[in-house]
Structures are given as C-alpha cells and as structure tokens.
C-alpha cells in the first residue's frame, strides 16, 4: 500500500500543518505582546571602560556624564566656595570615576547630595558620602531604602540600605536649600516615574533637573504612572521659561522648554486618544498593538516613528488603574 496516497495520512498531515501554523501564530503574538523590560539590573553595568564628559551648564553648575555600554548616567555638580552639592550618583562601584571627575574642583568636601528618586542607579553615592554629607530626598526615598523592595523589573529584592546611606533630610511636597548663593528648590508633584520623584530647580542659574520623568527629544519616559508624569511635566512647563536648561537622568542631550512643550502636546493627545479607545471598548492588547500614532513624527524626525507599544500600554494601565505603582 502506498501510504503517500492514502486519505488517512493526508488528513493527518493536514492536521499537523494546522497545529504547526497555530503554534507559530501563538508564539508570534506572545513575542509581540510580551512586556517590554528596559530596566538595567543592579550590578550589571560595567564601569571599567566608562567614558566621562564634563558639560558646563551655567555659573557654578557642571554636569558629569558617565557613559557605559549599558547606560548613560548624570551627576550634576554645584561648585560652591565651601564645598560641593551633587545631584544623583550612579552605583557605588562608579565612585572612583566620580571622585576623579571631582578632583579639578579642588578636593572640596561634598556638603549635600540630592537623590532625585530611589532607584539604585541614582542613589549609589549615598553609601559613599553618607557619613559626612547631608543627603536630601523626598520622604518616600527614605521609606523605600529602609526596607527590601520587591519590584517587577528585577528578580531580586533591592535593599535595605545601611543607615548612613539613608537621606537625613526629607520632605513631602517642597523644600528649598540655600547654598553658595543659589536657591535650590525640590518639588514632588505626583507619583510619576516612581512615588519618590523630585524635580530640582536651580533658580538663579535657570536650570532644572527632571531626572527620569522626561528623557528629551526622540525618546520616551515611562514608569509608575504616565498620568503623574504628565502632571509633573505640566508643572515644569508652566514654571520654566525659554532660557531654562533641562537636565534629564539619562539623555545624552540637554533639553529646553520648546521641546518639553512639544512632548507634552503629543503625550496629552495620546492620553486623550487612549481614553477614547477605552470608551470604545478597545483592550490593552489593541492599544499596545497600535503603538504610537503618526502625529509623533516631529518628535522622532528624521527617524520614523517607532511602535513603542509598551508606552501606549502604560498609558492604558494608568487610565485603568492597573499600572505598577510599586516600582
């Protein structure tokens, strides 16, 4: 008997092909809609080949840029007559790089260290400078650093930090530091990238550090609550002027009010469109699959608009209150 010509094998072969096609489709969908994990993991950054760049901002404000193959980190430096004030510091293992960059300032003591939020790649200097430096942050930074944090983007708990690495001065809504003739104001507007975010204004220099709630032209900033990011950035937009320099947590470029205005216009429209999609019965998968609308084109030009479905899904989750606030 020639089994190749039998009707039974033909049906069997057809069934196998159908199953294979369905499996391929399922795998494709799973890959397409899998959660986008963009967080580097604690201890994964190799600083042995890091490069640094010093960017003069205004007056006595300088920005140290530390570039590795995994990430780009910033340390903002205020060079005062009595010492230094720093904003953020990458992981503690990067301290030799930071200390070397501080040498041209005359080996001055670090008087203040401000944490923009609790994430490990921003508070690494706390354990280095903590014993002799006043660490300042939002009250939730101290709360989170005082206990193990189990967050979805890393398999191992983070913390707790040693006592001398905890912020010694905290605030709830707003705080001002007067140092070396500069007025440094810290404001917490909302749960945004995290529930610990500070926006830091240097009033006389007309510089604002927004950390990870904004990443500058051609990029997106996500986190715990996109609606909180919108609220915070709206407050920044309304506070600053056309001459303000905007410093971010990880972008290789400085930003300005004009770019922030553009970003907010695209973000607000996308939030409105997502709200309408939810009202029309669209699911999170639908919104994620659709990705960024074409009106984002000016933000990415000359590059094409990427899908960035993770971002539209984050907006959906913020509107539906299914977002991860504990991050």
C-alpha positions, 0 to 999 in steps of 0.5 A: 500500500502506498501510504503517500496516497492514502486519505488517512495520512493526508488528513493527518498531515493536514492536521499537523500543518494546522497545529504547526501554523497555530503554534507559530501564530501563538508564539508570534503574538506572545513575542509581540505582546510580551512586556517590554523590560528596559530596566538595567539590573543592579550590578550589571553595568560595567564601569571599567571602560566608562567614558566621562564628559564634563558639560558646563551648564551655567555659573557654578553648575557642571554636569558629569556624564558617565557613559557605559555600554549599558547606560548613560548616567548624570551627576550634576555638580554645584561648585560652591566656595565651601564645598560641593552639592551633587545631584544623583550618583550612579552605583557605588562601584562608579565612585572612583570615576566620580571622585576623579571627575571631582578632583579639578574642583579642588578636593572640596568636601561634598556638603549635600547630595540630592537623590532625585528618586530611589532607584539604585542607579541614582542613589549609589553615592549615598553609601559613599558620602553618607557619613559626612554629607547631608543627603536630601530626598523626598520622604518616600526615598527614605521609606523605600531604602529602609526596607527590601523592595520587591519590584517587577523589573528585577528578580531580586529584592533591592535593599535595605540600605545601611543607615548612613546611606539613608537621606537625613533630610526629607520632605513631602511636597517642597523644600528649598536649600540655600547654598553658595548663593543659589536657591535650590528648590525640590518639588514632588508633584505626583507619583510619576516615574516612581512615588519618590520623584523630585524635580530640582530647580536651580533658580538663579542659574535657570536650570532644572533637573527632571531626572527620569520623568522626561528623557528629551527629544526622540525618546520616551519616559515611562514608569509608575504612572504616565498620568503623574508624569504628565502632571509633573511635566505640566508643572515644569512647563508652566514654571520654566521659561525659554532660557531654562536648561533641562537636565534629564537622568539619562539623555545624552542631550540637554533639553529646553522648554520648546521641546518639553512643550512639544512632548507634552502636546503629543503625550496629552493627545495620546492620553486623550486618544487612549481614553477614547479607545477605552470608551470604545471598548478597545483592550490593552492588547489593541492599544499596545498593538497600535503603538504610537500614532503618526502625529509623533513624527516631529518628535522622532524626525528624521527617524520614523516613528517607532511602535513603542507599544509598551508606552501606549500600554502604560498609558492604558494601565494608568487610565485603568488603574492597573499600572505598577505603582510599586516600582 
